[in-house]
Amino acid sequence: MLDILARTLPFFALTGLGWVVAVRGLITPAENAALTKFVFYFALSAMLLALTSGLSLGDMLDGRVFAAYGCAWALVWLLGFTVARLRGLPLAEAAMEAQCGVIGNTGFLGLPMLVVILGPSSALPVLQVLILDMVIFNPLITLIITAARGGGLGIASLKPLAVSLMKNPIIVSSLTGLGWSLTGIPLPAPALDFLELLGRAATPVALFVIGVSLAGKGAGSLLVTGWISALKLVVHPLVTAVFALWVFDLPAPVAAAMVAAAALPVAGNVYILAAHYGVAPQRVSASILVSTVAAILTVTLVLAWVAGFQ
């Protein structure tokens, strides 16, 4: 347990450094936005391109992994949605709270951190979780909000989603890497060295910008944000473990990576959607803050737990 904590603390310390720097006014929102773009469009994309170029399409399209994570996602989402509706929240707000319970910070925190702590074998299942979130689950909340506001689900609402997905650098870099892997030709050594060098910047810079982005957030109602954080940090990994280990009987390293990915705190892109549509942005922002702080303990506990998977 202490060994796991010692390995996770440096990652969260980088996030804390970003928070301190922002609180002291040493970095502006515009400067942090530039760093975020660097990670999203360049460093993280380079990491994913290098990673996927060595994978096979068959490995990526493992139906059992998608089914296990998808079933867990659906069950936890429905739980969060039901609790929110029982509290009297309108459809769109209930859906947004449920989204907080299932969308973790896989890109900026999970992929860089879990590959280091769990080893290279965790990269594929964590990447599969990230792709599911980006391609299926994030667009779903947009469709739900559109329907809740009476906008319908016609071609007009689906086309912008498709365009945004095809412009997403995470999707583009992953598809490019998989496309290259189909050729059966290894990436030239200088190209691979370049991608790996650039990709190594993803971890520290991503963690730093997470910390900066947390500086302006408040905790809000601790009862509500505490429930949402518990849904994400505790319920989601537990349900994922049930489906990964016992329902679909996935290999232990794959199940461990999936459960660890499910234990990550609420992702920042949920706030982007909440702010864009004006659906409970303060509540989502507070959930990101509370879950990220609590994750220092809960993610460490989950990592210690999955280390015992056989």
C-alpha positions as CSV (number, residue, x, y, z in Angstrom):
1,M,0.0,0.0,0.0
2,L,2.7,2.5,1.0
3,D,4.7,1.5,-2.1
4,I,1.7,2.3,-4.4
5,L,1.1,5.6,-2.5
6,A,4.8,6.4,-3.1
7,R,4.4,5.8,-6.8
8,T,1.1,7.7,-7.2
9,L,2.1,10.8,-5.1
10,P,4.5,12.3,-7.7
11,F,1.6,12.3,-10.2
12,F,-0.7,14.1,-7.9
13,A,2.1,16.3,-6.7
14,L,2.5,17.6,-10.2
15,T,-1.2,18.5,-10.2
16,G,-0.8,20.2,-6.8
17,L,2.1,22.2,-8.3
18,G,-0.2,23.4,-11.1
19,W,-2.8,24.5,-8.5
20,V,-0.2,26.4,-6.4
21,V,1.2,28.1,-9.4
22,A,-2.3,29.2,-10.5
23,V,-3.3,30.4,-7.0
24,R,-0.2,32.5,-6.8
25,G,-1.0,34.1,-10.1
26,L,2.1,32.8,-11.9
27,I,0.2,31.5,-14.9
28,T,-2.8,33.0,-16.7
29,P,-5.8,31.1,-18.0
30,A,-4.6,31.9,-21.6
31,E,-1.2,30.4,-20.9
32,N,-2.8,27.3,-19.4
33,A,-5.1,27.1,-22.4
34,A,-1.9,27.1,-24.6
35,L,-0.4,24.3,-22.5
36,T,-3.6,22.3,-22.8
37,K,-3.6,22.6,-26.5
38,F,0.0,21.4,-26.6
39,V,-0.8,18.3,-24.6
40,F,-4.1,17.6,-26.5
41,Y,-2.9,18.2,-30.0
42,F,0.7,17.2,-29.8
43,A,2.1,15.4,-26.8
44,L,-0.8,13.1,-26.0
45,S,-1.4,12.5,-29.7
46,A,2.2,11.6,-30.2
47,M,2.0,9.1,-27.3
48,L,-1.2,7.5,-28.8
49,L,0.3,7.4,-32.3
50,A,3.4,5.6,-31.1
51,L,1.4,3.2,-29.0
52,T,-1.3,2.3,-31.6
53,S,1.3,1.9,-34.4
54,G,2.4,-1.3,-32.6
55,L,-1.1,-2.7,-32.0
56,S,-3.2,-4.9,-34.2
57,L,-6.8,-3.9,-35.1
58,G,-7.9,-7.3,-33.6
59,D,-6.4,-6.4,-30.2
60,M,-8.1,-3.0,-30.2
61,L,-11.5,-4.3,-31.2
62,D,-11.8,-6.8,-28.4
63,G,-15.5,-7.2,-28.0
64,R,-15.4,-8.5,-24.4
65,V,-13.5,-5.5,-23.2
66,F,-16.0,-3.1,-24.8
67,A,-18.9,-5.2,-23.5
68,A,-17.6,-5.4,-19.9
69,Y,-16.8,-1.7,-19.6
70,G,-20.0,-0.7,-21.5
71,C,-22.2,-2.7,-19.2
72,A,-20.5,-1.3,-16.1
73,W,-20.8,2.2,-17.6
74,A,-24.5,1.8,-18.3
75,L,-25.4,0.4,-14.8
76,V,-23.5,3.2,-13.0
77,W,-24.9,5.9,-15.3
78,L,-28.4,4.7,-14.7
79,L,-27.8,4.7,-10.9
80,G,-26.6,8.3,-11.0
81,F,-29.4,9.3,-13.3
82,T,-32.1,7.6,-11.1
83,V,-30.8,9.2,-7.9
84,A,-30.7,12.6,-9.5
85,R,-34.3,12.2,-10.8
86,L,-35.5,11.1,-7.4
87,R,-34.1,14.4,-6.1
88,G,-36.3,16.2,-8.5
89,L,-33.7,17.3,-11.1
90,P,-34.8,17.9,-14.7
91,L,-33.7,15.4,-17.3
92,A,-30.7,17.3,-18.6
93,E,-29.2,18.0,-15.2
94,A,-29.8,14.4,-14.1
95,A,-28.0,13.1,-17.2
96,M,-25.1,15.5,-16.5
97,E,-24.7,14.3,-12.9
98,A,-24.8,10.7,-14.2
99,Q,-22.1,11.6,-16.8
100,C,-19.9,12.8,-13.9
101,G,-20.2,9.3,-12.4
102,V,-18.8,7.5,-15.4
103,I,-16.4,9.7,-17.4
104,G,-13.0,9.7,-15.8
105,N,-9.9,11.7,-16.6
106,T,-8.4,8.9,-18.7
107,G,-6.6,11.0,-21.3
108,F,-4.7,13.5,-19.2
109,L,-4.3,11.5,-16.0
110,G,-5.1,7.8,-16.6
111,L,-3.2,6.9,-19.7
112,P,0.1,8.6,-18.6
113,M,-0.1,7.5,-15.0
114,L,-1.5,3.9,-15.3
115,V,1.0,2.8,-18.0
116,V,3.8,3.8,-15.7
117,I,2.4,2.2,-12.5
118,L,0.7,-0.9,-14.0
119,G,3.2,-1.5,-16.8
120,P,3.0,-1.4,-20.6
121,S,0.4,-4.2,-20.7
122,S,-2.2,-1.7,-19.2
123,A,-1.9,0.6,-22.2
124,L,-4.3,-1.2,-24.5
125,P,-7.2,-1.6,-22.1
126,V,-6.8,2.0,-20.9
127,L,-6.8,3.2,-24.5
128,Q,-9.9,1.1,-25.2
129,V,-11.6,2.8,-22.3
130,L,-10.5,6.2,-23.6
131,I,-11.8,5.5,-27.1
132,L,-15.2,4.3,-25.7
133,D,-15.5,7.5,-23.7
134,M,-14.6,9.7,-26.6
135,V,-16.5,8.0,-29.4
136,I,-19.6,6.6,-27.6
137,F,-20.2,8.0,-24.1
138,N,-19.3,11.6,-24.5
139,P,-21.5,12.1,-27.6
140,L,-24.3,10.4,-25.8
141,I,-24.7,13.2,-23.3
142,T,-24.9,15.7,-26.1
143,L,-27.7,13.7,-27.7
144,I,-29.6,13.4,-24.4
145,I,-29.4,17.1,-23.7
146,T,-30.5,17.9,-27.3
147,A,-33.5,15.5,-26.9
148,A,-34.4,16.9,-23.4
149,R,-34.6,20.4,-24.9
150,G,-36.9,19.2,-27.6
151,G,-34.3,19.4,-30.3
152,G,-34.9,15.8,-31.5
153,L,-32.2,13.3,-32.7
154,G,-32.2,13.9,-36.5
155,I,-29.4,14.1,-38.9
156,A,-28.9,17.8,-38.1
157,S,-27.9,16.9,-34.5
158,L,-25.7,13.9,-35.5
159,K,-23.7,15.6,-38.2
160,P,-21.8,18.1,-35.9
161,L,-21.0,15.2,-33.5
162,A,-19.5,13.2,-36.4
163,V,-17.5,16.1,-37.6
164,S,-16.1,16.9,-34.1
165,L,-15.1,13.3,-33.6
166,M,-13.2,13.2,-36.9
167,K,-11.4,16.4,-35.8
168,N,-10.5,15.1,-32.4
169,P,-6.7,14.5,-32.2
170,I,-7.1,11.5,-29.9
171,I,-9.3,9.8,-32.4
172,V,-7.2,10.9,-35.4
173,S,-3.9,9.8,-33.8
174,S,-5.3,6.5,-32.7
175,L,-6.7,5.7,-36.2
176,T,-3.5,6.8,-37.9
177,G,-1.5,4.5,-35.6
178,L,-3.8,1.6,-36.2
179,G,-3.8,2.3,-40.0
180,W,0.0,2.2,-40.0
181,S,0.0,-1.0,-38.0
182,L,-2.1,-2.7,-40.7
183,T,0.9,-2.2,-43.1
184,G,3.0,-4.5,-40.9
185,I,5.9,-2.1,-41.3
186,P,7.5,-0.8,-38.1
187,L,7.8,2.9,-37.7
188,P,11.2,4.2,-38.8
189,A,13.4,4.6,-35.8
190,P,13.8,8.4,-36.1
191,A,10.0,8.8,-36.4
192,L,9.4,6.5,-33.3
193,D,12.1,8.3,-31.3
194,F,10.5,11.7,-32.2
195,L,7.0,10.5,-31.2
196,E,8.2,9.0,-27.9
197,L,10.2,12.1,-27.1
198,L,7.2,14.3,-27.7
199,G,4.9,11.8,-26.0
200,R,7.0,11.9,-22.8
201,A,5.9,15.5,-22.3
202,A,2.3,14.5,-22.1
203,T,2.5,13.2,-18.5
204,P,4.0,16.2,-16.6
205,V,2.3,18.9,-18.7
206,A,-1.1,17.2,-18.5
207,L,-0.9,16.8,-14.8
208,F,0.2,20.4,-14.4
209,V,-2.6,21.9,-16.4
210,I,-5.2,19.8,-14.5
211,G,-3.9,21.5,-11.3
212,V,-4.1,24.9,-12.9
213,S,-7.7,24.3,-14.0
214,L,-8.7,23.3,-10.5
215,A,-7.6,26.5,-9.0
216,G,-10.7,28.4,-9.8
217,K,-13.2,25.8,-8.7
218,G,-15.1,25.6,-5.4
219,A,-16.3,22.5,-3.5
220,G,-20.0,23.5,-3.7
221,S,-22.5,21.4,-1.8
222,L,-20.4,18.7,-0.2
223,L,-23.5,16.4,0.1
224,V,-24.1,16.4,-3.7
225,T,-20.5,16.5,-4.8
226,G,-19.6,13.9,-2.3
227,W,-22.2,11.5,-3.7
228,I,-21.1,12.2,-7.3
229,S,-17.4,11.7,-6.4
230,A,-18.3,8.4,-4.5
231,L,-20.2,7.2,-7.6
232,K,-17.1,7.9,-9.8
233,L,-14.3,6.9,-7.4
234,V,-15.9,3.9,-5.6
235,V,-19.0,2.6,-7.3
236,H,-17.7,2.8,-10.9
237,P,-14.6,0.7,-10.3
238,L,-16.4,-1.8,-8.1
239,V,-19.1,-2.4,-10.8
240,T,-16.4,-2.6,-13.5
241,A,-14.6,-5.2,-11.5
242,V,-17.7,-7.3,-11.3
243,F,-18.2,-7.3,-15.1
244,A,-14.6,-7.6,-16.0
245,L,-13.6,-10.4,-13.6
246,W,-16.7,-12.4,-13.0
247,V,-19.2,-11.7,-15.9
248,F,-16.8,-11.6,-18.8
249,D,-13.8,-13.4,-17.2
250,L,-11.2,-11.1,-18.7
251,P,-7.5,-11.7,-18.1
252,A,-6.3,-10.3,-14.8
253,P,-4.0,-7.6,-16.3
254,V,-6.8,-6.4,-18.6
255,A,-9.3,-6.3,-15.7
256,A,-6.9,-4.5,-13.4
257,A,-6.3,-1.8,-16.0
258,M,-10.0,-1.3,-16.7
259,V,-10.8,-1.1,-13.0
260,A,-8.0,1.4,-12.4
261,A,-9.3,3.5,-15.3
262,A,-12.8,3.4,-13.9
263,A,-11.5,4.7,-10.6
264,L,-10.1,8.0,-12.1
265,P,-11.7,11.3,-11.0
266,V,-14.3,13.2,-13.1
267,A,-12.9,14.4,-16.4
268,G,-12.5,18.0,-17.3
269,N,-14.3,17.6,-20.6
270,V,-17.6,17.0,-18.7
271,Y,-17.3,20.5,-17.5
272,I,-16.7,21.8,-21.0
273,L,-20.0,20.2,-22.1
274,A,-21.8,21.4,-19.0
275,A,-20.6,25.0,-19.5
276,H,-21.4,24.9,-23.2
277,Y,-25.0,23.8,-22.7
278,G,-25.5,25.6,-19.4
279,V,-26.4,22.4,-17.6
280,A,-25.2,22.5,-13.9
281,P,-21.7,23.8,-14.7
282,Q,-21.0,24.8,-11.0
283,R,-22.0,21.3,-9.8
284,V,-19.8,19.6,-12.4
285,S,-16.9,21.9,-11.6
286,A,-17.2,21.1,-7.9
287,S,-17.4,17.4,-8.6
288,I,-14.1,17.6,-10.6
289,L,-12.4,19.4,-7.7
290,V,-13.7,17.1,-5.0
291,S,-13.1,13.8,-6.9
292,T,-9.6,14.8,-7.9
293,V,-8.6,15.6,-4.4
294,A,-10.2,12.5,-3.0
295,A,-8.5,10.4,-5.8
296,I,-5.2,10.8,-4.1
297,L,-6.4,8.3,-1.6
298,T,-9.0,6.3,-3.5
299,V,-6.9,5.7,-6.7
300,T,-4.1,4.5,-4.5
301,L,-6.4,2.1,-2.7
302,V,-7.8,0.8,-6.0
303,L,-4.3,0.4,-7.5
304,A,-3.3,-1.6,-4.4
305,W,-6.4,-3.7,-4.8
306,V,-5.9,-4.5,-8.5
307,A,-2.3,-5.4,-7.9
308,G,-3.7,-8.5,-6.2
309,F,-5.7,-9.7,-9.2
310,Q,-4.6,-13.1,-10.2
